[in-house]
Structure formats: structure tokens, C-alpha cells
Amino acid sequence: MDSKPTQRPTPRANAYVDTQPFWDATRDGRLMMQYCTEAQRFQHYPRPVSIFTGRRTLEWRPVKGDGVIYACTVVRIPGPGLDGRLPLCVATVELDEGVRLIANIVDCEPDELAIGKPVHLVWDALSDGQPYPAFALSRD
């Protein structure tokens, strides 16, 4: 059995949706989400058409990255790319802009994780150095 650490996989290009604006923005420390100009609402995950209108009325806009934990869990079983990262706190974060995304909650003990806790955007990195959005608990 091979015991060397596995790398965190890097997302592949999507044949159906151009996600390059998202990845380009991460290199500048900005979080971008698709925005429907007709419905005036954000959506995530990226799609070729608006989930609100079914039309191609989408553009990429920045979001602040502040929000609350909507749902959460703790990963305790190792899997590919998780070497040295367990336990791993994972949450569905509802951003102030109304869109939800699944992300890691970093610098957090599992017993601190709870629905409704405020979080803010921080940056993690994939194996190739690609910045990747994560969140940390907002501590007052």
C-alpha cells in the first residue's frame, strides 16, 4: 500500500460553462459569482443560463464574502487530497448576497462549527497553488 500523501485535485475546465472569470478573480483575491441581470440575483454553481429566468442574462460580479453557516458537517474519514487536513470542517455558507456555496471552514475546531455562526472569506490553496475560497469564523 502506497503511503505517500495525495495531492488536492485541481478543478478541470468545464465544457458547458465558462468558469474562467471565477478562477481569474481568485488569483486577485476576489470572489466572483454569476449574476442574473434580469432577476437581479446571484446564483451558484455556475450554469449556462439563469436559474431564475432560463435566459442567458448572466454576468460575473464580485461578492464580499461575508455570510453565515447554513448547514455544516465534519469530515473525519481520510480520502484523496485530505492528508493532514482532518478533521475537516465543511459548511454550506449563505453569503450576505443571498447565494449559497459549499466550502471548507478553516482555523475552526469541530465543536465550534454551528448553524447561524457568521463567517468571512479567506483563501486556501490547491496542490498547484491555485487560490480557492474558504471561510473562517468571524470572531468579535
Rosetta constraint file for C-alpha pairs under 8 A:
AtomPair CA 5 CA 81 HARMONIC 7.57 0.50
AtomPair CA 5 CA 83 HARMONIC 6.01 0.50
AtomPair CA 6 CA 80 HARMONIC 5.91 0.50
AtomPair CA 6 CA 81 HARMONIC 5.13 0.50
AtomPair CA 6 CA 82 HARMONIC 7.70 0.50
AtomPair CA 6 CA 83 HARMONIC 6.88 0.50
AtomPair CA 7 CA 80 HARMONIC 7.30 0.50
AtomPair CA 7 CA 81 HARMONIC 4.86 0.50
AtomPair CA 7 CA 127 HARMONIC 5.60 0.50
AtomPair CA 8 CA 80 HARMONIC 7.18 0.50
AtomPair CA 8 CA 81 HARMONIC 4.07 0.50
AtomPair CA 8 CA 82 HARMONIC 7.09 0.50
AtomPair CA 8 CA 126 HARMONIC 5.65 0.50
AtomPair CA 8 CA 127 HARMONIC 5.09 0.50
AtomPair CA 9 CA 81 HARMONIC 6.71 0.50
AtomPair CA 9 CA 126 HARMONIC 6.86 0.50
AtomPair CA 9 CA 127 HARMONIC 6.68 0.50
AtomPair CA 10 CA 126 HARMONIC 6.26 0.50
AtomPair CA 10 CA 127 HARMONIC 6.99 0.50
AtomPair CA 10 CA 128 HARMONIC 7.13 0.50
AtomPair CA 10 CA 130 HARMONIC 7.73 0.50
AtomPair CA 13 CA 18 HARMONIC 7.80 0.50
AtomPair CA 13 CA 19 HARMONIC 7.31 0.50
AtomPair CA 13 CA 20 HARMONIC 7.96 0.50
AtomPair CA 14 CA 18 HARMONIC 6.51 0.50
AtomPair CA 14 CA 19 HARMONIC 6.93 0.50
AtomPair CA 16 CA 47 HARMONIC 7.67 0.50
AtomPair CA 16 CA 48 HARMONIC 6.68 0.50
AtomPair CA 17 CA 46 HARMONIC 6.67 0.50
AtomPair CA 17 CA 47 HARMONIC 5.77 0.50
AtomPair CA 17 CA 48 HARMONIC 5.32 0.50
AtomPair CA 19 CA 23 HARMONIC 6.72 0.50
AtomPair CA 19 CA 46 HARMONIC 7.03 0.50
AtomPair CA 20 CA 24 HARMONIC 5.95 0.50
AtomPair CA 21 CA 25 HARMONIC 6.07 0.50
AtomPair CA 21 CA 32 HARMONIC 7.49 0.50
AtomPair CA 21 CA 60 HARMONIC 6.99 0.50
AtomPair CA 22 CA 26 HARMONIC 6.47 0.50
AtomPair CA 22 CA 31 HARMONIC 7.00 0.50
AtomPair CA 22 CA 32 HARMONIC 5.42 0.50
AtomPair CA 22 CA 33 HARMONIC 7.05 0.50
AtomPair CA 22 CA 60 HARMONIC 7.68 0.50
AtomPair CA 23 CA 27 HARMONIC 6.78 0.50
AtomPair CA 24 CA 28 HARMONIC 7.10 0.50
AtomPair CA 25 CA 29 HARMONIC 6.39 0.50
AtomPair CA 25 CA 30 HARMONIC 5.02 0.50
AtomPair CA 25 CA 31 HARMONIC 6.31 0.50
AtomPair CA 25 CA 32 HARMONIC 6.60 0.50
AtomPair CA 26 CA 30 HARMONIC 5.19 0.50
AtomPair CA 26 CA 31 HARMONIC 6.08 0.50
AtomPair CA 26 CA 32 HARMONIC 7.98 0.50
AtomPair CA 26 CA 131 HARMONIC 5.75 0.50
AtomPair CA 26 CA 132 HARMONIC 6.72 0.50
AtomPair CA 26 CA 133 HARMONIC 7.53 0.50
AtomPair CA 27 CA 130 HARMONIC 7.32 0.50
AtomPair CA 27 CA 131 HARMONIC 6.11 0.50
AtomPair CA 29 CA 123 HARMONIC 7.59 0.50
AtomPair CA 29 CA 131 HARMONIC 7.92 0.50
AtomPair CA 30 CA 62 HARMONIC 6.68 0.50
AtomPair CA 30 CA 63 HARMONIC 7.86 0.50
AtomPair CA 31 CA 62 HARMONIC 5.62 0.50
AtomPair CA 31 CA 63 HARMONIC 5.85 0.50
AtomPair CA 31 CA 64 HARMONIC 7.29 0.50
AtomPair CA 31 CA 65 HARMONIC 6.94 0.50
AtomPair CA 31 CA 133 HARMONIC 7.32 0.50
AtomPair CA 32 CA 60 HARMONIC 6.00 0.50
AtomPair CA 32 CA 61 HARMONIC 5.27 0.50
AtomPair CA 32 CA 62 HARMONIC 4.25 0.50
AtomPair CA 32 CA 63 HARMONIC 5.92 0.50
AtomPair CA 33 CA 42 HARMONIC 6.53 0.50
AtomPair CA 33 CA 43 HARMONIC 6.72 0.50
AtomPair CA 33 CA 44 HARMONIC 6.56 0.50
AtomPair CA 33 CA 46 HARMONIC 7.64 0.50
AtomPair CA 33 CA 60 HARMONIC 5.50 0.50
AtomPair CA 33 CA 61 HARMONIC 5.62 0.50
AtomPair CA 33 CA 62 HARMONIC 6.30 0.50
AtomPair CA 33 CA 63 HARMONIC 6.85 0.50
AtomPair CA 34 CA 42 HARMONIC 5.70 0.50
AtomPair CA 34 CA 43 HARMONIC 5.53 0.50
AtomPair CA 34 CA 44 HARMONIC 6.64 0.50
AtomPair CA 34 CA 46 HARMONIC 6.36 0.50
AtomPair CA 34 CA 58 HARMONIC 6.12 0.50
AtomPair CA 34 CA 59 HARMONIC 5.57 0.50
AtomPair CA 34 CA 60 HARMONIC 4.59 0.50
AtomPair CA 34 CA 61 HARMONIC 6.32 0.50
AtomPair CA 35 CA 40 HARMONIC 6.84 0.50
AtomPair CA 35 CA 41 HARMONIC 5.66 0.50
AtomPair CA 35 CA 42 HARMONIC 4.26 0.50
AtomPair CA 35 CA 43 HARMONIC 6.13 0.50
AtomPair CA 35 CA 58 HARMONIC 5.34 0.50
AtomPair CA 35 CA 59 HARMONIC 5.31 0.50
AtomPair CA 35 CA 60 HARMONIC 5.88 0.50
AtomPair CA 35 CA 61 HARMONIC 6.27 0.50
AtomPair CA 36 CA 40 HARMONIC 5.37 0.50
AtomPair CA 36 CA 41 HARMONIC 5.45 0.50
AtomPair CA 36 CA 42 HARMONIC 6.18 0.50
AtomPair CA 36 CA 43 HARMONIC 7.50 0.50
AtomPair CA 36 CA 50 HARMONIC 5.97 0.50
AtomPair CA 36 CA 52 HARMONIC 7.68 0.50
AtomPair CA 36 CA 57 HARMONIC 5.44 0.50
AtomPair CA 36 CA 58 HARMONIC 4.59 0.50
AtomPair CA 36 CA 59 HARMONIC 6.67 0.50
AtomPair CA 37 CA 41 HARMONIC 7.26 0.50
AtomPair CA 37 CA 57 HARMONIC 5.70 0.50
AtomPair CA 37 CA 58 HARMONIC 6.13 0.50
AtomPair CA 37 CA 59 HARMONIC 7.26 0.50
AtomPair CA 38 CA 53 HARMONIC 7.61 0.50
AtomPair CA 38 CA 57 HARMONIC 6.34 0.50
AtomPair CA 39 CA 52 HARMONIC 6.47 0.50
AtomPair CA 39 CA 53 HARMONIC 7.06 0.50
AtomPair CA 41 CA 98 HARMONIC 7.89 0.50
AtomPair CA 42 CA 97 HARMONIC 7.16 0.50
AtomPair CA 42 CA 98 HARMONIC 7.08 0.50
AtomPair CA 42 CA 99 HARMONIC 5.91 0.50
AtomPair CA 43 CA 50 HARMONIC 7.64 0.50
AtomPair CA 43 CA 51 HARMONIC 7.29 0.50
AtomPair CA 43 CA 99 HARMONIC 5.88 0.50
AtomPair CA 44 CA 99 HARMONIC 6.48 0.50
AtomPair CA 44 CA 100 HARMONIC 6.74 0.50
AtomPair CA 44 CA 101 HARMONIC 6.71 0.50
AtomPair CA 45 CA 101 HARMONIC 7.51 0.50
AtomPair CA 47 CA 51 HARMONIC 7.97 0.50
AtomPair CA 48 CA 56 HARMONIC 6.77 0.50
AtomPair CA 49 CA 53 HARMONIC 7.91 0.50
AtomPair CA 49 CA 54 HARMONIC 5.49 0.50
AtomPair CA 49 CA 55 HARMONIC 5.20 0.50
AtomPair CA 49 CA 56 HARMONIC 4.63 0.50
AtomPair CA 49 CA 57 HARMONIC 7.03 0.50
AtomPair CA 49 CA 58 HARMONIC 6.93 0.50
AtomPair CA 50 CA 54 HARMONIC 4.96 0.50
AtomPair CA 50 CA 55 HARMONIC 5.47 0.50
AtomPair CA 50 CA 56 HARMONIC 6.14 0.50
AtomPair CA 50 CA 57 HARMONIC 6.47 0.50
AtomPair CA 50 CA 58 HARMONIC 6.42 0.50
AtomPair CA 63 CA 97 HARMONIC 7.00 0.50
AtomPair CA 64 CA 96 HARMONIC 7.90 0.50
AtomPair CA 64 CA 121 HARMONIC 7.83 0.50
AtomPair CA 65 CA 95 HARMONIC 6.34 0.50
AtomPair CA 65 CA 96 HARMONIC 7.64 0.50
AtomPair CA 65 CA 120 HARMONIC 5.62 0.50
AtomPair CA 65 CA 121 HARMONIC 4.74 0.50
AtomPair CA 66 CA 95 HARMONIC 5.66 0.50
AtomPair CA 66 CA 96 HARMONIC 5.92 0.50
AtomPair CA 66 CA 118 HARMONIC 7.54 0.50
AtomPair CA 66 CA 119 HARMONIC 5.95 0.50
AtomPair CA 66 CA 120 HARMONIC 4.47 0.50
AtomPair CA 66 CA 121 HARMONIC 6.29 0.50
AtomPair CA 67 CA 93 HARMONIC 6.38 0.50
AtomPair CA 67 CA 94 HARMONIC 5.39 0.50
AtomPair CA 67 CA 95 HARMONIC 4.01 0.50
AtomPair CA 67 CA 96 HARMONIC 5.01 0.50
AtomPair CA 67 CA 118 HARMONIC 5.74 0.50
AtomPair CA 67 CA 119 HARMONIC 5.41 0.50
AtomPair CA 67 CA 120 HARMONIC 6.35 0.50
AtomPair CA 68 CA 93 HARMONIC 5.66 0.50
AtomPair CA 68 CA 94 HARMONIC 5.45 0.50
AtomPair CA 68 CA 95 HARMONIC 6.57 0.50
AtomPair CA 68 CA 96 HARMONIC 7.86 0.50
AtomPair CA 68 CA 115 HARMONIC 7.51 0.50
AtomPair CA 68 CA 116 HARMONIC 5.38 0.50
AtomPair CA 68 CA 117 HARMONIC 5.37 0.50
AtomPair CA 68 CA 118 HARMONIC 4.28 0.50
AtomPair CA 68 CA 119 HARMONIC 5.48 0.50
AtomPair CA 69 CA 91 HARMONIC 6.29 0.50
AtomPair CA 69 CA 92 HARMONIC 6.09 0.50
AtomPair CA 69 CA 93 HARMONIC 4.68 0.50
AtomPair CA 69 CA 94 HARMONIC 6.29 0.50
AtomPair CA 69 CA 114 HARMONIC 6.90 0.50
AtomPair CA 69 CA 115 HARMONIC 4.97 0.50
AtomPair CA 69 CA 116 HARMONIC 5.08 0.50
AtomPair CA 69 CA 117 HARMONIC 5.52 0.50
AtomPair CA 69 CA 118 HARMONIC 6.51 0.50
AtomPair CA 69 CA 119 HARMONIC 7.01 0.50
AtomPair CA 70 CA 91 HARMONIC 7.15 0.50
AtomPair CA 70 CA 92 HARMONIC 5.40 0.50
AtomPair CA 70 CA 93 HARMONIC 5.43 0.50
AtomPair CA 70 CA 94 HARMONIC 5.82 0.50
AtomPair CA 70 CA 115 HARMONIC 5.47 0.50
AtomPair CA 70 CA 116 HARMONIC 6.23 0.50
AtomPair CA 71 CA 91 HARMONIC 5.53 0.50
AtomPair CA 71 CA 92 HARMONIC 5.08 0.50
AtomPair CA 71 CA 93 HARMONIC 7.23 0.50
AtomPair CA 71 CA 114 HARMONIC 7.83 0.50
AtomPair CA 71 CA 115 HARMONIC 5.69 0.50
AtomPair CA 72 CA 89 HARMONIC 7.42 0.50
AtomPair CA 72 CA 90 HARMONIC 5.72 0.50
AtomPair CA 72 CA 91 HARMONIC 4.07 0.50
AtomPair CA 72 CA 92 HARMONIC 6.19 0.50
AtomPair CA 72 CA 113 HARMONIC 7.11 0.50
AtomPair CA 72 CA 114 HARMONIC 6.92 0.50
AtomPair CA 72 CA 115 HARMONIC 6.79 0.50
AtomPair CA 73 CA 89 HARMONIC 6.18 0.50
AtomPair CA 73 CA 90 HARMONIC 5.49 0.50
AtomPair CA 73 CA 91 HARMONIC 6.32 0.50
AtomPair CA 74 CA 87 HARMONIC 6.39 0.50
AtomPair CA 74 CA 88 HARMONIC 5.55 0.50
AtomPair CA 74 CA 89 HARMONIC 4.65 0.50
AtomPair CA 74 CA 90 HARMONIC 6.03 0.50
AtomPair CA 74 CA 110 HARMONIC 6.47 0.50
AtomPair CA 75 CA 86 HARMONIC 6.83 0.50
AtomPair CA 75 CA 87 HARMONIC 5.60 0.50
AtomPair CA 75 CA 88 HARMONIC 4.96 0.50
AtomPair CA 75 CA 89 HARMONIC 6.43 0.50
AtomPair CA 75 CA 90 HARMONIC 7.33 0.50
AtomPair CA 76 CA 86 HARMONIC 5.80 0.50
AtomPair CA 76 CA 87 HARMONIC 4.82 0.50
AtomPair CA 76 CA 88 HARMONIC 6.66 0.50
AtomPair CA 77 CA 86 HARMONIC 7.62 0.50
AtomPair CA 77 CA 87 HARMONIC 7.92 0.50
AtomPair CA 78 CA 82 HARMONIC 5.97 0.50
AtomPair CA 78 CA 83 HARMONIC 6.85 0.50
AtomPair CA 78 CA 86 HARMONIC 7.13 0.50
AtomPair CA 79 CA 83 HARMONIC 7.54 0.50
AtomPair CA 82 CA 86 HARMONIC 6.77 0.50
AtomPair CA 87 CA 110 HARMONIC 7.30 0.50
AtomPair CA 88 CA 104 HARMONIC 7.21 0.50
AtomPair CA 88 CA 105 HARMONIC 7.76 0.50
AtomPair CA 88 CA 110 HARMONIC 7.85 0.50
AtomPair CA 89 CA 104 HARMONIC 5.82 0.50
AtomPair CA 89 CA 105 HARMONIC 5.27 0.50
AtomPair CA 89 CA 106 HARMONIC 7.02 0.50
AtomPair CA 89 CA 108 HARMONIC 7.13 0.50
AtomPair CA 89 CA 109 HARMONIC 7.72 0.50
AtomPair CA 89 CA 110 HARMONIC 6.28 0.50
AtomPair CA 89 CA 113 HARMONIC 7.32 0.50
AtomPair CA 90 CA 102 HARMONIC 7.14 0.50
AtomPair CA 90 CA 103 HARMONIC 5.76 0.50
AtomPair CA 90 CA 104 HARMONIC 4.46 0.50
AtomPair CA 90 CA 105 HARMONIC 5.66 0.50
AtomPair CA 91 CA 102 HARMONIC 5.59 0.50
AtomPair CA 91 CA 103 HARMONIC 5.64 0.50
AtomPair CA 91 CA 104 HARMONIC 6.31 0.50
AtomPair CA 91 CA 105 HARMONIC 6.69 0.50
AtomPair CA 92 CA 100 HARMONIC 6.34 0.50
AtomPair CA 92 CA 101 HARMONIC 5.41 0.50
AtomPair CA 92 CA 102 HARMONIC 4.30 0.50
AtomPair CA 92 CA 103 HARMONIC 6.45 0.50
AtomPair CA 93 CA 100 HARMONIC 5.38 0.50
AtomPair CA 93 CA 101 HARMONIC 5.45 0.50
AtomPair CA 93 CA 102 HARMONIC 6.15 0.50
AtomPair CA 93 CA 103 HARMONIC 7.12 0.50
AtomPair CA 93 CA 119 HARMONIC 7.98 0.50
AtomPair CA 94 CA 98 HARMONIC 6.18 0.50
AtomPair CA 94 CA 99 HARMONIC 5.73 0.50
AtomPair CA 94 CA 100 HARMONIC 4.32 0.50
AtomPair CA 94 CA 101 HARMONIC 6.76 0.50
AtomPair CA 95 CA 99 HARMONIC 5.52 0.50
AtomPair CA 95 CA 100 HARMONIC 6.06 0.50
AtomPair CA 103 CA 133 HARMONIC 7.11 0.50
AtomPair CA 103 CA 134 HARMONIC 5.42 0.50
AtomPair CA 103 CA 135 HARMONIC 6.92 0.50
AtomPair CA 104 CA 134 HARMONIC 5.14 0.50
AtomPair CA 104 CA 135 HARMONIC 6.30 0.50
AtomPair CA 105 CA 134 HARMONIC 6.04 0.50
AtomPair CA 105 CA 135 HARMONIC 4.81 0.50
AtomPair CA 105 CA 136 HARMONIC 5.29 0.50
AtomPair CA 105 CA 137 HARMONIC 7.34 0.50
AtomPair CA 106 CA 134 HARMONIC 6.88 0.50
AtomPair CA 106 CA 135 HARMONIC 6.14 0.50
AtomPair CA 106 CA 136 HARMONIC 5.29 0.50
AtomPair CA 106 CA 137 HARMONIC 7.98 0.50
AtomPair CA 107 CA 136 HARMONIC 6.44 0.50
AtomPair CA 107 CA 137 HARMONIC 7.96 0.50
AtomPair CA 108 CA 112 HARMONIC 6.39 0.50
AtomPair CA 108 CA 113 HARMONIC 7.10 0.50
AtomPair CA 108 CA 136 HARMONIC 7.09 0.50
AtomPair CA 108 CA 137 HARMONIC 7.12 0.50
AtomPair CA 109 CA 113 HARMONIC 7.02 0.50
AtomPair CA 113 CA 117 HARMONIC 7.63 0.50
AtomPair CA 117 CA 137 HARMONIC 7.09 0.50
AtomPair CA 117 CA 138 HARMONIC 7.87 0.50
AtomPair CA 118 CA 137 HARMONIC 6.05 0.50
AtomPair CA 118 CA 138 HARMONIC 5.49 0.50
AtomPair CA 119 CA 135 HARMONIC 6.04 0.50
AtomPair CA 119 CA 136 HARMONIC 5.38 0.50
AtomPair CA 119 CA 137 HARMONIC 4.36 0.50
AtomPair CA 119 CA 138 HARMONIC 4.79 0.50
AtomPair CA 120 CA 135 HARMONIC 5.39 0.50
AtomPair CA 120 CA 136 HARMONIC 5.61 0.50
AtomPair CA 120 CA 137 HARMONIC 6.52 0.50
AtomPair CA 120 CA 138 HARMONIC 6.03 0.50
AtomPair CA 121 CA 133 HARMONIC 6.77 0.50
AtomPair CA 121 CA 134 HARMONIC 6.00 0.50
AtomPair CA 121 CA 135 HARMONIC 4.60 0.50
AtomPair CA 121 CA 136 HARMONIC 6.61 0.50
AtomPair CA 122 CA 133 HARMONIC 6.27 0.50
AtomPair CA 122 CA 134 HARMONIC 5.31 0.50
AtomPair CA 122 CA 135 HARMONIC 5.16 0.50
AtomPair CA 122 CA 136 HARMONIC 6.49 0.50
AtomPair CA 123 CA 131 HARMONIC 6.16 0.50
AtomPair CA 123 CA 132 HARMONIC 5.70 0.50
AtomPair CA 123 CA 133 HARMONIC 4.96 0.50
AtomPair CA 123 CA 134 HARMONIC 5.48 0.50
AtomPair CA 123 CA 135 HARMONIC 7.52 0.50
AtomPair CA 124 CA 131 HARMONIC 5.79 0.50
AtomPair CA 124 CA 132 HARMONIC 5.05 0.50
AtomPair CA 124 CA 133 HARMONIC 6.06 0.50
AtomPair CA 124 CA 134 HARMONIC 5.95 0.50
AtomPair CA 125 CA 129 HARMONIC 5.30 0.50
AtomPair CA 125 CA 130 HARMONIC 5.41 0.50
AtomPair CA 125 CA 131 HARMONIC 4.47 0.50
AtomPair CA 125 CA 132 HARMONIC 5.28 0.50
AtomPair CA 126 CA 130 HARMONIC 5.26 0.50
AtomPair CA 126 CA 131 HARMONIC 6.48 0.50
AtomPair CA 126 CA 132 HARMONIC 6.63 0.50
